[in-house]
Amino acid sequence: MTGISRRRRKRATWRGVAAAATTTAVTALAAACGGRAVSGPRVEASAVRVVPAATAIVLETAGPPPSDTAVSFAAGALHVVVLRHGPPENVVFAEVSFPPRAFRVDSGRVVSVEIRPRPGVYGLEVVTSQPLRQGASVTFKYARYFSAPARARIAFGSDVLYERALAVGQVQAGGSALALLPSSRPTADNLRAPLPASGIYLVAAAP
């Protein structure tokens, strides 16, 4: 087998190996979110499904964890923060997008953003120096390191059915509930949702 063939096999997506995948133990949602409270505006209530934290099954990741990221930039222009898994492949973990009108400040004012990936799961905490206004979004990318918990297979019957039920959820105050936001799929193995405020966001599904 050539070196190229080996690399191609190594980078196969979860869909091609789902039947033989080995999963890790279920990560408790309370540990994933750290019990941190969330404040700020919310997405339209009619578009949100709020579920108890205990029923939410968070998508796990088997890849090298991304690093915390802190950036500062001028409001009024598009800015996209890309987070990557660690070496050797440096696969994209998530993209956080801030369009020109994302912040409630005048154009040109410097804003700061801190993004902290949650350990062992597809999730992150976003902290902004200024309140968000509209248009900010997060896109999780799980083609390489998708890892469905054993609990998900029991609840949904297969990795594919679990994936179809996934949404990006915003951890609610106290960590006892998760608000599943309206989520879309811009491309295969990508999941995008609005980012209405600073807080903790997790990729999860609830039966």
NORPEKA-V162443 format. One record per backbone hydrogen bond with DSSP energy under -1.0 kcal/mol. CO is the residue of the C=O (numbers start at 0). NH is the residue of the N-H. If there is no record, write none. Layout:
# NORPEKA-V162443
co=CO nh=NH
co=CO nh=NH
This chain:
# NORPEKA-V162443
co=1 nh=5
co=2 nh=6
co=3 nh=7
co=4 nh=8
co=5 nh=9
co=6 nh=10
co=8 nh=11
co=12 nh=15
co=16 nh=19
co=17 nh=20
co=27 nh=31
co=28 nh=32
co=29 nh=33
co=32 nh=35
co=43 nh=46
co=44 nh=47
co=48 nh=179
co=50 nh=177
co=51 nh=54
co=56 nh=204
co=58 nh=121
co=59 nh=146
co=68 nh=114
co=70 nh=112
co=72 nh=110
co=74 nh=107
co=78 nh=97
co=80 nh=95
co=82 nh=92
co=82 nh=93
co=85 nh=89
co=90 nh=84
co=92 nh=140
co=93 nh=82
co=94 nh=138
co=95 nh=80
co=96 nh=136
co=97 nh=78
co=98 nh=101
co=101 nh=132
co=102 nh=104
co=105 nh=108
co=108 nh=74
co=110 nh=72
co=111 nh=128
co=112 nh=70
co=113 nh=126
co=114 nh=68
co=115 nh=124
co=117 nh=120
co=119 nh=60
co=120 nh=122
co=121 nh=202
co=122 nh=117
co=123 nh=200
co=124 nh=115
co=125 nh=198
co=126 nh=113
co=130 nh=103
co=135 nh=194
co=136 nh=96
co=137 nh=192
co=138 nh=94
co=139 nh=190
co=141 nh=145
co=142 nh=13
co=144 nh=61
co=146 nh=59
co=148 nh=152
co=149 nh=153
co=150 nh=154
co=151 nh=155
co=152 nh=156
co=157 nh=161
co=158 nh=162
co=159 nh=163
co=160 nh=164
co=162 nh=165
co=166 nh=203
co=167 nh=180
co=168 nh=201
co=169 nh=178
co=171 nh=174
co=175 nh=52
co=176 nh=171
co=177 nh=50
co=178 nh=169
co=179 nh=48
co=183 nh=191
co=186 nh=189
co=188 nh=141
co=190 nh=139
co=191 nh=183
co=192 nh=137
co=198 nh=125
co=199 nh=170
co=200 nh=123
co=201 nh=168
co=202 nh=58
co=203 nh=166
co=204 nh=56
